[in-house]
Amino acid sequence: MRVRRRSFGDFVKAFLAFVVLLVLVLGVPLALATQIGWPLPDGAPSLDWLQREITVQTFLHILTVIVWFAWAQFAACVLVEVKAALSGVGVPGRVPGSGPSQLLARQLVAALLLVGATAASLTPGLSQLGQSLEGNQKPSVAAAQQTPGLFAQQQEQAAATASALAEQAGQAGQAAARADGGASAAHGDTKYYRIQPPEGRHHDSLWEVAERHLGDGRRYKEIFELNKDRVQPDGSRLSEASLIRPGWIMEMPGDARGGELVEMPDEAPNVSEQVQQQISDYAKSGDHAQGGGGAQGGGDAQVSLPEQRPAPAPANPVTPATPVPSTGGEHAAPAAGQEGHSFGLPEALLAAPLLAAGLLGALGRRRRQAMWQSALGAVGGRRGMEPPTPTGDAQDVQDALLVGADPEGVRLLDRSLRGLAAALAAESRPLPVVYAAWMSGNGDLHLQLAQPAGKPPTPWQQGQDQTFWMLARADAEGYEDAETAAPYPGLVSLGTMDDSRLLLNLEAVPGIVSLGGAEADRAAVFASVAAELATNGWSDRMTITLVGFGDDLTPLAPNRIRHLDGFEDLFETMSAETRQRRGALGAAGHDSVLTGRTGPAQHTRWAPHLVLLAAQPSDDDALRLAELAADAGRLGIGYLVGTQGTDLPGAAWEMEITGEGRLLAPLLGLELDAQMLPAAQRRAVVELFTDADPGSDPEGGPGRPANAPPFLVDISEQGRPAVYARLVGSYEIIGLDAPDGERSALLHEALALLLLHREGVHPRVLSSALWPRGVTPDVRDALLERLRTWLGTDPDGTPRLATDATGRLTLAKSVVSDLDVLRSLYYEATQGRGVDSRQVRGRLLTDALVLVRGPLLADRPEGRYRWLTHEIVDAQLPLLVADTGLALSEFHLEKNRAEKAIEALNAALCTAPADERLWHELLRATHTTGDPDRLRALAADLVARSGARGLPPRTEALLDELLPTWREGVSAAG
C-alpha cells in the first residue's frame, strides 16, 4: 500500500532494524564460517572421538555449535515473522524453544516494515490466535471464536502493537467527536470506523459496532456489504463478517452516530497523518470501485455455509424443510407444492426431519417393549394388549412425526460418521475435532473442523478449504454398518440456513454456548435439543442433564435424561464428573475423549455428557460455571445455558432466539430458521411416550382387562362385510372389481394403510407414505378420487371412504380385513362371550387361528409398503397369534387333548416362530403325551433352531425339569 508523509523517526527505526537484521542473519554466520569454521564434521564420526582428551579447544567447538544453533533458530523466527507479516493472514507460527528470540525477530521485522504498512498488519486480531491456517483459506467459524484467554503467551507478544493501535483509535474517536457539525466536500456525510484492538476478554465485532452506532446489531450485514472485498490498510480483504482485525477501516451507513466515528479524516485534528491517509485511500475504493457497494447479496450466508454442489432437479421437488431428500426412505417430507398449508399438523415437527425420525423410532421401540412386557406377564398379567389410540394434540403430533420424519437421512448420517471413524482408525489417524455438520439440500454431508486435519479418507473429499470435509450422498449410500462407536454423538440440529441444516457439536465447543431471548422461545429450543439428543440415531451412549425445565422429558429416554433441581446440585454433580474425566484421560494417556472413544477400550467414560441449563444462573453461579466449563470440550462435556442478556461469562458462542423463530449468532455469522419444540407439542410428545409405557398406568394391576381393539367386527352371520381384505398372509380383496393395472398397486397400498388405521389417516400421512419423496396436490387428489370410486358406496348411498371432523380419511364399517376379524374373535373369546361359555371360547379361538395364513402382507412388492417400518403391527400380529395359540392350547389341555394342543401351538408357530412362550407350552404339551423320544426330538429341533447362541436359560431350565437327559440325546443326534 502506498503511504505518504512518513515521519523521519519511522525511517530511522526501519534503517536500524534493517542493519540489525543484516548483521544477525548474514553477518553472524559469515563471521562464524570465516573465523571459526563450519559446525559440520569433516568426516563420519567414530569411537576415537570419545577417547580424545578434553581440551579448551573442545569447549570452543561445543560453544561454536551452540552459537550456530542459536543463529539457525533466530533465522527461522525471522522467516516465520516475515511470512506472516507479508501474507497478513493468521498468527505467526511458534518456533519451538524460541521465546525471546522470536519476540526480538518480530519487533525488528515490524520496525522494518513500518514504513510500508501499519502495525495492525503485523498483529492479527486475537480472535484468530491459536489457529494454524495457510494462505488465504477461510478458517472454521467456530475456530474463529475460540474462548479468549487460552492463548496468553501470544497475547503478551502482541501487547505492544495493540497498545499503539488503541492510541490511534482513541485519536480517531476524538477527531470524530469534534467533526460532528459538518462534512467535507470530498466525503459528504460518509462516516468511517476503525476496528478497535482487544481489551481483555472483549473483542470488537461488526455486531457490536452496528449495535453501538446503528442501534441494532442485526444491521451488521449493512456494514459487511459496504466493505466486502475492499482492500484494507494491511493489504487483506473483508470476506467473512466474523473475521475482522484491529486497525481495519469500515465505511458506515449514513445514519451511523457515535463519538468513535470519523467524518472528516483530512481535517480532523489529533488523528495521525498515517490514519488520515489510510481512510482517504480507503474511501477511494468505495461504491464507484465496488459497483454499488452493498448490492452484493449472500454475504451473510458465506460465513459458515459450505459451498454447495449443483443439485440435479428431482422429478418431484422436495420441500426445503427437509434438507436431505429421502431416496426410497420412509415418510420424508412432502413436496413443496404438495401442501400449501399444514392441515392442522404442527409445523415445528414437520420442519424437523431428524428430530421427528428419532422420536418416531423411539416411540415405536417403546410400544414394542410395552407389548412384550404385557405378553410375558410383566405388567398386570394382561395378554394381547392394544396400545391406546392417541387423540387430540397427541394424535396431531403423531401424524406430524409420520409426515416429517426422515429415517433415511438419519441412517446415512450415522453410517457416514461411523464409516469415517473406521477409516481413520484403519489409517491410525485420530478423529478431528468437529464443530458442526451441515446437511445440504442435495444430500451431501459437510463436516466443519476446528482446524485443518490433512486429507480426508476416501470417499470423503476436501471441501471449500482445509476445514471442511465433504461426503457426497451417492458415496454415503455405499457405506455399510461399521463396528465402531459413534464418533460425534453430541451433534444436534439447530435449524436451517439457505436450504442446509446445521448440526452443532455441543460437546466440542471450547466453553459454554449461551442462548438468549424470551423465556418461552428459549424453552422451545431447549426442548428440541433435549428431545433430539435423547432419541437420535447417530449416538450410542450419552447423559443429558436438564436444569430449569418446566416439563419432565424423562419418558423420552429414561436411560439418558436426568433432571436436577437447581444450580447447586448441577455444580456438585458436574464438578465430580469433571474431576473423574480428567483423571480417566490422564490414566489412559489420552489428550481428549475423541482419542479414546473409537479406540479398543470404547469406555463409557468417553460418552458425552450434555448439560442444558434453561434457567439463567446468577452472576456468581455463572462465574463458577465458566470456570467449570473451561476444559469441557476436551472432556466431552457440553453446556447450553439460557440467558436474558448477552454477557454470560465463559460463553464461547452466543446465540439468540427471536420471537419470529430466528436463531441468530452474529459472531458466527449465522441466521437460522430455528428448530423448536413449543410447549403444547412438547406435552403431546411426552403424552405419546407416557401412554406407551405400561408401567406408568396407575390403574394397571392383575386381572385388568386388555384394551379393546380400535375396531370390533360383528362376527355373527348378519355382520357379513361388503368388502373383505385378507392382509394376514397374501394380500387379497373380496367384493371389489380389480382396478386399473397400472394403478392397482398404489390403490391396494392405500387401502391397506387405511385398514390398519381404523381411527383414521391424515391426508398428509397417506401421501407421505405412498410418495416418500413428495407428490403434487393434483396427483394426491386424483388418487383419493380413484380410491373413493373403487370402494364405492353402501346400499344406503353412504360412501365407503369418508372424511371425519378432523379431516382424516376413514373407512366405513362395511369394509373389513381379516386382521379386524382376528382381533375381534380373540377379544370376544377372552373378554367377551367366551369368558362365560367354554364352548363359545373354543369355537372362537379355533376360528381365529384358521385365519392365520402367514405374516402380514406376505407378498408385498419390493420397494413398497416402507411405511410399515414405523408401524407396530408387524410386532403386534405375532403376539396376537401366539396369544391365540396359547389360549387354544390351554383350552384343549384342560380336557387332556394333548394332540389338539400341539396342533394349535404348531399353527401359531408358523407366524410367530420366535415366541419363546409357544415353545415352552409345546414342550409341556409333548411331555403330557408320555413319549420321551418325541420330547427328545423336539429338544434337538429347538437346539438346532437356536444356533450358536444356544438355548435361552428359561428353556434350558424347563428341559432339565421335563427331560433331564436331553443333553445326551442332543449330542447323540449331533
Residue pairs with C-beta under 8 A, 6 or more apart in sequence:
1 116
1 117
1 231
1 233
1 234
1 235
1 278
1 281
2 281
3 115
3 116
3 117
3 274
3 277
3 278
4 273
4 277
5 273
5 274
5 277
6 115
6 274
10 114
10 115
11 115
13 111
13 114
14 111
14 112
14 113
14 114
14 115
16 111
17 107
17 108
17 109
17 111
17 112
18 112
20 108
21 78
21 108
21 109
21 112
24 71
24 74
25 74
25 75
25 78
28 67
28 71
29 68
29 71
32 64
32 67
32 68
32 71
36 60
36 64
37 64
39 64
39 65
39 68
52 58
70 101
73 95
73 97
73 98
73 101
74 98
74 101
74 104
74 105
76 95
76 98
77 95
77 98
77 101
77 102
77 104
77 105
77 106
78 105
78 108
78 109
80 92
80 93
80 95
80 102
80 105
81 92
81 102
81 105
81 106
81 109
82 109
83 92
84 90
84 91
84 92
84 93
84 122
85 109
85 110
85 113
85 117
85 121
85 122
87 135
87 136
88 121
88 124
88 234
88 235
88 236
89 124
89 133
89 135
89 136
89 236
90 124
90 128
90 131
90 132
90 133
90 134
91 124
91 128
91 129
91 130
91 131
91 154
92 102
92 106
93 132
94 102
95 101
95 102
102 157
103 157
106 122
106 157
107 160
109 122
110 119
110 122
110 161
113 121
113 122
117 233
117 234
117 235
118 233
118 234
118 247
118 274
118 278
119 161
119 164
119 165
119 247
120 161
120 165
120 233
120 234
120 245
120 246
120 247
120 248
121 233
121 234
121 235
121 236
121 247
122 161
123 158
123 161
123 162
123 165
123 246
124 245
125 195
125 198
125 203
125 243
125 244
125 245
125 246
126 148
126 151
126 154
126 155
126 158
126 162
126 198
126 203
127 144
127 145
127 146
127 148
127 198
127 203
127 243
128 139
128 144
128 243
128 245
129 146
129 151
129 154
129 155
130 143
130 146
130 150
130 151
130 154
131 139
131 143
131 144
131 146
131 451
132 451
132 452
133 139
133 452
133 466
134 466
136 236
137 465
137 466
137 467
138 239
138 240
138 243
138 464
138 465
138 467
139 243
139 451
139 467
140 304
140 435
140 448
140 449
140 450
140 451
140 467
141 240
141 242
141 303
141 304
141 435
141 436
141 448
141 668
141 669
141 670
142 304
142 435
142 436
142 448
142 450
142 509
142 653
142 668
143 435
143 450
143 451
143 467
144 240
144 242
144 243
145 242
145 652
145 653
145 667
145 668
146 510
146 652
147 510
147 511
147 630
147 650
147 652
148 198
148 200
148 201
148 202
148 203
149 201
150 510
162 197
162 198
162 246
163 197
165 196
165 197
165 246
165 247
166 196
166 197
166 199
168 194
168 247
168 272
168 274
168 275
169 194
169 196
169 197
169 260
171 270
171 271
171 272
171 275
172 194
172 260
172 262
172 265
172 268
172 271
172 275
173 259
173 260
173 261
174 270
174 271
175 262
175 264
175 265
175 268
175 269
175 270
175 271
176 191
176 258
176 259
176 260
176 261
176 262
176 263
176 268
177 259
178 268
178 269
179 262
179 263
179 264
179 267
179 268
180 263
182 263
182 264
183 189
183 190
183 263
183 264
184 263
184 264
184 266
184 267
186 266
186 283
187 263
187 264
187 265
187 283
189 254
189 263
190 251
190 252
190 254
190 263
190 283
190 286
191 251
191 252
191 254
191 256
191 261
191 262
191 263
192 249
192 250
192 251
192 252
192 261
192 262
192 263
192 265
192 279
192 282
192 283
193 209
193 213
193 249
193 250
193 252
193 256
193 260
193 261
193 262
194 247
194 248
194 249
194 250
194 260
194 262
194 275
194 279
195 204
195 209
195 244
195 245
195 246
195 247
195 248
195 249
195 250
196 204
196 246
196 260
197 204
197 246
197 247
198 204
198 246
204 244
204 246
205 220
205 242
205 244
205 666
205 667
206 220
206 223
206 224
206 241
206 242
206 244
206 250
206 666
207 217
207 218
207 220
207 666
207 667
208 217
209 220
209 223
209 250
210 216
210 217
210 218
210 219
210 220
210 222
210 223
211 217
212 258
212 260
213 252
213 256
213 257
213 258
213 260
213 261
214 222
214 223
214 252
214 253
214 255
214 256
217 666
218 664
218 666
219 253
220 241
220 666
221 241
221 299
221 300
222 253
222 294
223 250
223 251
223 252
223 253
224 238
224 241
224 299
224 300
225 293
225 294
225 295
225 296
225 299
226 250
226 251
226 252
226 253
226 286
226 293
226 294
227 238
227 249
227 250
227 251
228 238
228 239
228 290
228 294
228 296
228 299
229 237
229 238
229 239
229 290
229 296
230 237
230 238
230 251
230 282
230 285
230 286
230 289
230 290
231 237
231 282
231 285
232 238
232 245
232 247
232 248
232 249
232 282
233 247
233 248
233 249
233 278
233 281
233 282
234 245
234 247
234 248
236 245
238 244
238 248
239 302
240 302
240 303
240 669
241 299
241 300
241 303
241 666
241 669
242 303
242 666
242 667
242 668
242 669
244 250
249 278
249 279
249 282
251 282
251 283
251 286
251 293
252 261
262 268
262 271
262 279
265 271
265 275
265 276
265 279
265 280
266 276
266 280
268 276
286 293
287 293
290 296
300 669
300 671
301 497
301 498
301 671
302 669
303 668
303 669
303 670
304 436
304 438
304 448
304 502
304 668
304 669
304 670
305 438
305 497
305 498
305 500
306 438
306 440
306 446
306 448
306 463
306 464
306 468
306 470
306 500
307 463
307 464
308 440
308 441
308 442
308 444
308 500
309 440
309 442
309 444
309 472
310 442
311 441
311 442
311 443
312 442
314 325
314 773
314 774
316 335
316 771
316 773
316 774
316 775
316 776
317 335
317 336
317 337
317 774
318 325
318 332
318 333
318 335
318 336
318 773
318 774
319 333
319 334
319 335
319 336
319 338
319 774
320 336
320 441
320 496
320 499
321 333
321 350
321 351
321 353
321 404
321 496
322 332
322 333
322 353
322 404
322 406
322 409
323 353
323 409
323 439
323 440
323 441
323 496
323 499
323 500
323 501
324 353
324 406
324 408
324 409
324 412
324 413
324 439
324 440
324 443
324 473
324 501
325 332
325 441
325 443
325 773
325 774
326 332
326 406
326 407
326 408
326 409
326 772
326 773
327 408
327 443
327 473
327 477
327 773
328 408
328 772
328 773
328 863
328 866
329 406
329 407
329 408
329 409
329 411
329 772
329 866
330 405
330 407
330 408
330 769
330 772
330 866
330 867
330 869
330 870
331 360
331 402
331 403
331 404
331 405
331 406
331 407
331 768
331 769
331 772
331 867
331 870
332 353
332 405
332 406
332 408
332 409
332 768
332 772
332 773
332 774
333 350
333 351
333 353
333 403
333 404
333 406
333 768
333 774
334 403
334 764
334 767
334 768
334 771
334 774
334 775
335 773
335 774
335 775
335 776
336 774
337 776
337 777
338 767
338 774
338 775
338 776
338 777
338 780
339 764
339 777
340 777
342 350
343 762
343 763
343 764
343 807
344 396
344 806
344 807
345 396
345 399
345 400
345 403
345 762
345 764
346 396
346 397
346 400
346 678
346 681
348 524
348 528
348 675
348 676
348 677
348 678
348 681
349 355
349 356
349 359
349 397
349 400
349 401
349 404
349 677
349 681
350 356
350 400
350 403
350 404
351 404
351 496
351 673
351 675
352 404
352 493
352 528
352 532
352 675
352 677
353 404
353 405
353 406
353 409
354 406
354 409
354 410
354 413
354 493
354 501
354 503
354 532
354 536
355 493
355 528
355 531
355 532
355 535
355 675
355 677
356 400
356 401
356 403
356 404
356 405
356 406
357 405
357 406
357 407
357 409
357 410
357 537
358 410
358 531
358 532
358 534
358 535
358 536
358 537
359 401
359 405
359 531
359 535
359 556
359 685
360 401
360 402
360 405
360 407
360 870
361 407
361 410
361 535
361 537
362 534
362 535
362 556
362 557
362 689
363 398
363 401
363 688
363 689
363 692
364 870
364 871
364 872
366 689
366 692
366 693
367 387
367 692
367 872
368 872
368 875
370 379
370 385
370 387
370 692
370 693
370 694
371 385
371 387
371 872
371 875
371 876
371 879
372 875
372 879
373 379
373 694
373 695
374 380
374 382
374 383
374 384
374 385
374 694
374 706
375 383
375 384
375 385
375 879
375 882
375 883
375 917
376 917
377 383
379 694
379 695
379 697
379 700
380 694
380 700
380 701
380 702
380 703
380 704
381 702
381 703
382 694
382 700
382 704
382 705
382 706
383 706
383 830
383 883
383 886
383 887
384 706
384 826
384 827
384 830
384 879
384 880
384 883
385 694
385 706
385 707
386 706
386 707
386 708
386 709
386 710
386 823
387 691
387 692
387 707
387 872
388 691
388 707
389 395
389 710
389 759
390 397
390 398
390 687
390 688
390 691
392 684
393 680
393 681
393 683
393 684
393 687
394 684
394 687
394 688
394 691
395 759
395 806
396 684
397 681
397 684
397 685
397 688
398 688
399 762
399 764
399 765
400 681
402 762
402 765
402 768
402 769
402 867
402 870
403 762
403 764
403 765
403 768
405 870
407 537
407 869
409 439
410 536
410 537
410 538
411 537
412 443
412 445
412 473
412 476
412 477
412 479
413 437
413 439
413 445
413 537
413 538
414 486
414 537
414 538
415 476
415 479
415 480
415 481
415 482
416 445
416 471
416 476
416 479
417 486
417 487
417 488
417 538
418 479
418 481
418 482
418 484
418 485
418 486
418 487
419 479
419 480
419 482
420 447
420 456
420 457
420 460
420 469
420 471
420 487
421 431
421 482
421 484
421 485
421 486
421 487
421 598
422 482
422 483
422 484
422 598
423 457
423 458
423 460
424 430
424 431
424 457
424 598
425 484
425 598
425 599
426 457
427 457
429 454
429 457
430 594
430 595
431 487
431 594
431 595
431 597
431 598
432 447
432 449
432 450
432 451
432 453
432 469
433 449
433 450
433 451
433 508
433 592
433 594
433 633
434 447
434 448
434 449
434 450
434 488
434 491
434 505
434 508
435 448
435 449
435 450
435 504
435 505
435 508
435 509
436 447
436 448
436 491
436 502
436 503
436 504
436 505
437 445
437 446
437 447
437 448
437 488
437 491
437 502
437 503
437 505
438 445
438 446
438 448
438 500
438 501
438 502
438 503
439 445
439 446
439 500
439 501
439 503
440 446
440 499
440 500
441 499
441 500
442 473
443 472
443 473
443 476
444 470
444 471
444 472
444 473
445 470
445 471
445 473
445 476
446 463
446 468
446 469
446 470
447 468
447 469
447 470
448 467
448 468
449 466
449 467
449 468
449 469
450 467
450 508
451 467
452 466
452 467
453 466
453 469
455 462
456 462
456 469
459 471
459 472
459 475
459 478
460 469
460 470
460 471
460 475
461 469
461 470
461 471
461 472
462 468
462 469
462 470
463 469
463 470
484 598
485 540
485 597
485 598
485 602
485 606
486 538
486 539
486 540
487 594
487 597
487 598
488 505
488 508
488 538
489 507
489 536
489 538
489 539
489 540
489 541
489 542
489 607
489 608
490 505
490 506
490 507
490 508
490 533
490 539
490 542
490 608
490 610
490 636
490 638
491 503
491 504
491 505
491 506
491 536
491 538
492 503
492 504
492 506
492 529
492 532
492 533
492 536
493 501
493 502
493 503
493 528
493 532
493 675
494 502
494 503
494 504
494 525
494 529
494 663
494 672
494 674
494 675
495 501
495 502
495 663
495 672
495 673
495 674
495 675
496 502
496 672
496 673
496 675
497 670
497 671
497 672
497 673
502 670
502 672
504 513
505 638
506 513
506 529
506 533
506 608
506 610
506 638
506 639
506 640
507 593
507 608
507 609
507 610
507 632
507 633
507 636
507 637
507 638
508 633
508 638
509 632
509 633
509 638
509 639
509 652
509 653
510 632
510 633
510 652
511 626
511 629
511 630
511 632
511 633
511 639
511 650
511 651
511 652
511 653
512 625
512 626
512 629
512 632
512 639
512 640
512 641
512 648
512 650
512 651
512 652
513 638
513 639
513 640
513 641
513 651
513 652
513 653
513 654
513 655
514 641
514 642
514 643
514 646
514 648
514 651
514 653
514 654
514 655
515 522
515 525
515 526
515 640
515 641
515 642
515 643
515 655
515 656
515 657
516 522
516 642
516 643
516 644
516 645
516 646
516 654
516 655
516 656
516 657
517 525
517 656
517 657
517 658
517 659
518 657
518 659
519 642
520 678
520 679
521 657
521 658
521 659
521 661
521 676
522 614
522 642
522 657
523 549
523 550
523 614
523 679
524 657
524 676
524 677
524 678
524 679
524 682
525 657
525 663
525 674
525 675
525 676
526 546
526 549
526 612
526 614
526 640
526 642
527 549
527 551
527 553
527 676
527 677
527 678
527 679
527 682
528 675
528 676
528 677
529 612
529 640
530 544
530 546
530 549
530 553
530 556
530 561
530 612
531 553
531 556
531 677
531 682
531 685
533 539
533 542
533 544
533 560
533 610
534 544
534 553
534 556
534 557
534 560
534 561
535 556
535 557
539 608
540 607
541 604
541 607
542 560
542 607
542 608
542 609
542 610
543 560
543 562
543 607
543 608
543 609
543 610
544 557
544 560
544 561
544 562
544 609
544 610
544 612
545 562
545 563
545 564
545 570
545 573
545 574
545 609
545 610
545 611
545 612
546 553
546 561
546 562
546 563
546 564
546 612
546 614
547 563
547 564
547 565
547 566
547 567
547 569
547 570
547 611
547 612
547 613
547 614
547 615
548 613
548 614
548 615
548 642
549 563
549 612
549 614
550 679
551 679
551 682
551 683
551 686
552 563
552 686
553 561
553 682
553 686
554 561
554 562
554 563
555 686
555 689
555 690
555 693
555 696
556 685
556 686
556 689
564 570
564 573
567 613
567 615
567 617
567 618
567 621
567 625
570 611
570 613
571 621
571 624
571 625
571 628
574 609
574 611
574 628
574 637
575 628
577 609
577 637
578 628
578 631
578 632
578 635
578 637
580 605
581 593
581 605
581 635
581 636
581 637
582 631
582 635
584 603
584 605
585 591
585 592
585 593
585 596
585 634
585 635
588 596
588 601
588 603
590 596
591 634
592 633
592 634
592 635
592 636
593 605
593 606
593 608
593 634
593 635
593 636
596 602
596 603
596 606
597 606
597 636
606 636
607 636
608 636
608 637
608 638
609 636
609 637
609 638
610 637
610 638
610 639
610 640
611 637
611 638
611 639
611 640
612 640
613 625
613 639
613 640
613 641
613 642
614 642
615 642
616 641
616 642
616 643
616 644
617 625
617 641
622 641
622 648
622 649
622 650
623 649
623 650
625 639
625 641
625 649
625 650
626 648
626 649
626 650
626 651
627 650
629 637
629 639
629 650
630 650
632 638
632 639
641 648
641 651
643 651
646 654
646 656
648 654
653 665
653 667
653 668
654 665
654 666
654 667
655 663
655 664
655 665
655 668
655 670
656 663
656 664
656 665
657 663
657 664
657 674
657 676
658 664
661 673
661 674
661 676
662 671
662 672
662 673
662 674
663 670
663 671
663 672
663 673
663 674
664 670
664 671
664 672
665 671
665 672
677 685
690 696
694 700
705 831
706 827
706 830
706 831
708 827
708 831
709 820
709 823
709 824
709 827
710 758
710 759
711 758
711 813
711 820
711 823
712 823
712 824
712 827
713 719
713 721
713 816
713 820
713 821
713 824
715 821
715 824
715 825
715 828
715 844
721 735
721 813
721 814
721 815
721 816
722 735
722 794
722 800
722 814
722 815
723 733
723 734
723 735
723 736
723 791
723 800
723 814
723 815
723 816
724 733
724 734
724 735
724 816
724 817
724 818
725 731
725 732
725 733
725 734
725 751
725 752
725 755
725 815
725 816
725 817
725 818
726 732
726 733
726 734
726 817
726 818
726 853
727 752
727 755
727 756
727 817
727 818
727 819
727 856
727 857
728 818
728 819
728 822
728 851
728 852
728 853
728 854
728 855
728 856
728 877
728 911
729 852
729 853
729 854
729 855
729 858
730 853
730 854
730 858
730 859
731 748
731 752
731 857
731 858
731 859
731 860
733 748
733 751
736 790
736 791
736 792
737 790
738 744
739 747
739 748
739 786
739 790
743 783
743 786
745 861
745 864
746 770
746 783
747 783
747 786
747 787
747 790
749 769
749 770
749 864
749 865
750 766
750 770
750 783
750 787
751 787
751 791
752 857
752 865
753 761
753 766
753 769
753 770
753 867
754 761
754 766
754 801
754 809
754 810
754 811
755 811
755 815
755 817
755 819
755 820
756 817
756 819
756 871
756 873
758 810
758 811
758 820
759 808
759 810
760 804
760 806
760 808
760 809
760 810
761 808
761 809
761 810
762 807
762 808
762 809
763 780
763 784
763 807
763 808
763 809
766 780
766 784
766 809
767 775
767 780
769 866
769 867
770 783
771 779
771 780
772 866
784 801
784 809
787 801
788 799
788 800
788 801
791 799
791 800
791 801
791 811
791 815
792 799
792 800
793 799
793 800
794 800
794 812
794 814
798 812
799 812
800 811
800 812
800 814
800 815
801 809
801 810
801 811
801 812
802 809
802 810
802 811
802 812
803 809
803 810
804 810
818 851
819 856
819 873
819 877
821 848
821 851
822 848
822 851
822 852
822 880
822 881
822 884
823 880
825 844
825 845
825 847
825 848
825 851
826 844
826 845
826 848
826 880
826 883
826 884
826 887
828 834
828 844
829 840
829 841
829 844
829 845
829 848
829 887
830 841
830 887
833 840
833 844
834 840
834 841
834 844
834 845
835 841
838 891
841 887
841 891
842 888
842 891
845 884
845 887
845 888
845 891
846 888
848 884
849 881
849 884
849 885
849 888
849 904
849 907
849 908
852 881
852 884
852 907
852 908
852 910
852 911
854 910
854 911
855 874
855 877
855 911
856 868
856 873
856 874
856 877
857 865
857 868
868 874
877 911
878 911
878 912
878 914
878 915
879 912
879 915
881 908
881 911
881 912
882 908
882 912
882 915
882 917
882 918
884 908
885 904
885 905
885 907
885 908
885 909
885 912
885 918
886 905
886 908
886 917
886 918
886 921
888 901
888 904
889 901
889 902
889 904
889 905
889 921
889 925
890 901
892 898
892 900
892 901
892 904
893 901
893 925
893 928
896 928
898 925
898 926
898 928
898 929
899 929
901 921
901 925
902 922
902 925
902 926
902 929
905 918
905 921
905 922
905 925
906 922
908 915
908 918
909 915
909 918
909 919
909 922
912 918
913 945
916 952
916 954
916 955
919 942
919 955
920 954
920 955
920 958
922 938
923 935
923 938
923 939
923 942
923 955
923 958
923 959
923 962
924 958
924 962
926 934
926 935
926 938
927 935
927 962
927 963
929 935
932 963
935 962
935 963
935 966
936 963
936 965
936 966
936 969
936 970
936 973
937 973
939 959
939 963
939 966
939 969
939 970
940 969
940 970
940 973
942 951
942 955
943 950
943 951
943 970
946 952
951 959
959 966
960 966
963 969
